[in-house]
Structure formats: C-alpha cells, structure tokens
Amino acid sequence: MLNPKVAIFFLAFVPQFIAVDAPNKSLVFVLLGVLFNLNAIPVNLAWALTAAWMARRGAVLRSMHWLDRAAGALFIAFGVRLALTDSPAT
C-alpha cells in the first residue's frame, strides 16, 4: 500500500481490462484489484512458508555466510580493477 511503484503499475495496467461501456468503472477497477490480490495470496503464502522452513533449518544463515564472502570478493575485485585502470581523459 505504501509502495508507489505498485500503485503506478495498477493505474497503468488494470484500466486496459475495463470495458469502455462499463456502467461503473470504479467498481470494476476495485474488483480487478481484489481479484489480483486473491490470486496472489497462495503465491505469497508459499514464499512465506518456504522462507520459514529455510529459517528453521538454518539454511538461510549458512547461505548468507557464503553470500557475504562472495559480495566481499566482488567488491575487492571491483576495487582492484578500478585501481588498475587508467584515468579517463577529461
């Protein structure tokens, strides 16, 4: 609700599916939004249950350790590459 990108998406995308001769366009717009949210509930629930399962197993903490190392190595590689490049001509 507080994410403006989602609101802009709905304002741009959903009206394409509303008939021009619909008597109550606002009601159709709201019903399409409700239908989208009802369809999204099982997907969001599956993601939440998967994340909870991974957290219980500790898989998230182990993978985060390796992700931290990979990100650190990537930043070091970027720094070395930046240090070894010639300065751009101005």
N, C-alpha and C positions, 0 to 999 in steps of 0.2 A: 504494500500500500504506500510505503514511503519511497519506493524506487521510481523515479520519474521515467526511466527507460521503459519500464513495463507499461506505464500509462501511455506513453507516446506510441509504443507498439500497438496497444489495443485501439487507440484512437485512429491509427493509420490502417490497421489490418482488418478489424472487425466490420467496419461500415461497408466493406466490399460485399459482404454476405447478407446485407439487409436489402430487401426489395424496395424499389423506388416508390411503389404504390402502397407500401405498408401503412396502415392507418396510425399506428403508434410506434414510431421508430425508436423512441427512447426505451420502451418496454422490450422490444426485440433486442436492442443493444445490451440491455441488462441481462436478459435471458441467455444470450450467447456467451456473455461473460461468466454467468453462473454455470452454464454447460461446460465451458472450458475448465473452470475450477473443479467441477465434479469429475471430469475426466483426468485431471492432473493429480487428484488425491491418491489413487493407487500407485502411481509412479513415485510421488514424493514419499509415500509411506514405505515403499520398497527401498528407496535410498536411505531413509532414516533407519529402517531395520538393519540394513546392510552395515551402515556406519556403527550402529550399536553393537552388532555382532563382532565387527572388527575391533572395536574398542574393548570388548570383553576379552577377546583373545590376546590383546596386546599387540596385534599386528600393526596397528597404527603407530605405536611408539617405535617399534623396530624399523618400520619403513621410513619414519621421519628422521631417524638417525642417519640412514643412508642418503636420504634426500638432502639433509643439511650438509653432509660431506660433498655430495655432488654439486650443490649450489656453491659451496666454498671453492671447490676446484674450478668451477666455471668462472667465478669472479677472479680468481688468481690468473687463469688463462687469459681473460679479457685484459687484465692489468698488464700482464707481460706483453701481450700483443700491442696494446696501446703504447707501452714504453719503447717498444722496438720499431714503431712506425715513424716515418719522417713527418715533421710538422707540415700541415697543408700550406700551400702558397697563398698568401693573402693579397 
